[in-house]
């Protein structure tokens, strides 16, 4: 039997014993040959010597085979020992364990219904009973996916900016003025000492809210349809307000909220008369960064004005591509365009009014103390006399331009 045909330590033992038995037979044959050798004449002894050489060679081969089989046997014994120590798992327990690992208890129909009923009735008794052992009540997994999808679909500028998630107020120091770097000739005088003027931006969060009345139709919706409606209405409106605030927002009476890029002290200004093919490119010339540039404008400005402009080679300055999801993406002279109703159309803008902003939106900082989650609350009391209940969506947010020369606003000339 060859070594590859051996499948266990017992089989290896059996083969080793066979070889040992054969080796013992050879030893006896050699002893007999020696005795015969002493009794034969000179001519017969040559044949006896050849037989002994052949037997000796076979014995050597047997020793080599035994050594190989002993190594194989040792490996089998080690493997069999490890297997014997392996815990036996009953098949039904394996299936139960696999099922436990794959089931998301916050994404079951029962949990989704309990969560929605708690919102619609302001009674979370049943929901609390399903979340024992947790301090906070987790939102259903599918609701989180609805919020993320709404944020991706509607949060154009809030997806481009830098974000922090600091509880409370956030202060950001920055250089409001600084000398440029110089080339130092080591054989000459030392460079002048750099002068730095530090500025400070304070982000004080304010609450963005949206109310909707809970009609009888909404109260009768299934849990999944209700959550989808909340995402499409409450979450959408809150995120849209945040995005508009990044463009032209202002602080409230307490100095809190999202400050826009428009008319910001840290935003450069470019005046534009009649639109030309290079108006955007000329306006961004003084920015310090030209990577990841985006220009925000009203869709009418793009379709009614820029789509009619050509460059010096009489080629249209706009381009249209599609992203991985098949959505159209618009460009002006290679610069990405995002549409917003927070800016007036160019033709409707008055003298001195901003009709577009451009720059690297990583120069803007949002602080979202409660994370990228639009909270939903049920208010059964405010409109109770009108037999109405109210749903409130809210997002705690603050924002401002945090880097100099990252944005330029385009104002319509007189």
Secondary structure, 3 states (H helix, E strand, C coil): CCHHHCCCHHHHHHHHHHHHHHHHHHHHHHHHHHHHHHHCCHHHHHHHHHHHHHHHHHHHHHHHHHHHHHHHHHHHHHHHHHHHHCCCCCHHHHHHHHHHHHCCCCCCHHHHHHHHHHHHHCCCHHHHHHCCCCCCCCCCHHHHHHHHHHHHHHCCCCCCCEEECCCCCEEEEEEEEECCCCCCCCCCCCCCCCCEEEEEEEECCEEEEEEEEECHHHHCCCHHHHHHHHHHHHHHHHHHHHHHHHHHCCCCCCCCCECCCCCCCCCEEEEECCCCCCHHHHHHHHCCCCCCEEEEECHHHHHHCHHHCECCCCCECEEEEECCCCCEEEEECCEEEEECCCCCCHHHCCCCCEEEEEEEHHHEEEECCCCCCCEEEEECCCCHHHCCEEEEEEEEEEEEECCCCCEEEEEECC
